[in-house]
Amino acid sequence: MEELAVAGVGMTRFTKQPERSPESLVGEAVRAALRDAGVARDEIQASFVGNVQLTAGTGQRVLKDLGLTGPPVINVENACASSTTALNEAAMWIHAGMAETVLVVGVESLSRHEGVVGLNLDDPISGMGAAWPAMYALKARAKMEQGLTVEQLALVAVKNRRHAMANPYAHFRTPISVSDVLASRPVADPITLLQCCPRSDGASAVVLTTLTRGRELANGRPIVRLAGSALNSGVLNDQVERASDATVRTSRLAYERAGIGPEDVDVCEVHDAFTIGEILHCESLGFCAAGAGGRYVEAGKSALGGGGVVVNPSGGLLSRGHPLGATGTAQIAELSWQLRREAGDRQVEGARVAVSHTMGGTVYELETNVCAVHVLKV
């Protein structure tokens, strides 16, 4: 796969901000990304906008006041991986020669959404109350039968909150302890409130271009290269064992396209909507052996300075926040700052290879709707 350049990134703080419109959130993120890239609006040849819960034509609505309509605006809905799916699509446009420089945006305003996010009452499974906390609780219970402890689950939340303390964009920035996590309100046993990601509002944006144009724009900074991009949908739940899980399949493809293996990764932003998610994904991404995710976290390997792959230096979904459509491009923003050595007190020393991992699901018969994995390098 031909490498592309992440020329610029930008995002808003992720938090509850019902007083702000989606247009306001996107305006802040896009202006920051264009300024970061050193790109004028008229250089953007297409825009790809990831969103889950807003209205039809969201991309056109949030970009019109920025003067970014006229060229193609492509709206992408793919559950929680909407904006990383948009990034994958944007990369394909550049690879196909349809554009040189494009904009990828993610936005969500969950304060404007009532009810349980992603719950489809027409679905017989979700209609019986099988919302995502319950589904992840079942995953946690299955792992506990293999030796995972509640303390190891809680440590994921503690570690990600500690990372988020150094992230000015994060929803939650106050420290928590294992006892705080375990004493928080039960949601779906063994998952407690502090093991669930918050409902956040926010936007994030990425300027993607060819490597040639990226070199012209670099202005002395390290060039962050999109070296591999992979996207898969999930299989039926009763087929997962034969097919391997979506993260395994997708990450292997992304690694192959980027010419790396999991042993080469320095830092990763993973989809930790619930604490058990990070543990499962560390195993599936190849950072530790199957069944060893809890021990990996307990040993501090996934923390800053822990000696392993640093996971979620931004605080992840659990602490940075999870405004569905904006999460994927926020991961790319964080990893770009990491690779450019611009992450401040949460900087992963010597980071040269980074991976973003986003999942999303609303169809309960499937293991997931989508899994998107991207590899960035400097």
Phi, psi and omega in degrees: 000128177296133181284145175244175182241131169274099189280331182197152179221158176197154177201163173267171167293144174264118179191180173280118181216066185296342180286348182259138178279159173303324178298320180294317180296313181295320179303315179297313183293317183292316179300320179295318181293317179296318178296318180297321181281338187074034184246136175277156182302323184286356174274347180281117185264348175195151178232139181237121189240118178265130180200152182245311195255353183275196191269171173300144180072026182304316182302314179295322181295317186274345182257345187298319182285348177269358181073028184251011170269169189111288169297166184302137171239119184248120178271134184233121171241117177212054181054216187291347177261024184300314185279336173282333169294319177299322178295318177300316180294319179298319178298320180296323177299316180293316179301325181279357180080015181276344179199158176256318183229127185226164179245135175239128186232143170233140181210146173204143176230082186288343175297339180270359184250127178261150177092183182280124181296129176079004181272114179256106185289348175282344178279127185298331181283309180292332177298337177271004176102011182278068175284173188298323176303320179293320181294319178290328176298322176296321177298318180296317179300319179297319179290328179294331175292342179258008175116351177298140180251160178294330178294321177295320175301313183297326181298331176299313180295320180296314180297316182291327175292322178298319176296318184293339179302333180262010183246107182294347180270355190280148178293311182244129184227009178264142183291153175224160180245169176302318180295323175301315183296312184289334180272353180288164189305131176297138178246304176207103188311125012263012184278128177252174188303318183284002174257010180243142177289151179277160171278114186240160171246142178171174178215155177213158186210150181224135170260120182245138182210179177290159179295325178299311179292325178299321177296322179294328184270349191300323177055041176089350179276158172301141178271118177275118185256132169278103187265339180202139179219130181219147184216132176220155168263166182277160175261169176301144186304325182282359179253356187299317184299324181282329187266347194069157188285165188299323180293320177300310183297316186286318181294321178300320179293317179295318178300315181299316181294329181271351181072034180229177170230171181301333180292345181270349187282134178261324186212146183215138169256116183246163183277089182256060178301329174223156186305319181299331180301314181297319180297314179297318185288327175300323177291312185291330178281352176089016180281338176209169182289156175303131181088355184255007184299318179296318179292327178299314179292316183299325179282356180079010184297328184270001181267161174305128180076011185272352176092356176245200174289122179285123186250125177058058175296341177286343190107348177065186179299326184297323184238323174294325180114167186219074171279078186002281186296339184267351188294315185298312180289335172294323175299317179295322177298311180300314182292327176295316177298320179299313183289335177271004181061042183240022186264007174062226185288352176255016183295132173273113185296133175071016183294126178231338179231127184229151181229134170252141182224120180229138177232164175195143181206140173224354181257103194288344176285345180259151176300327176192158172290317191205150168225128179238131179230131178234143177247125176247145179222158163235000000 
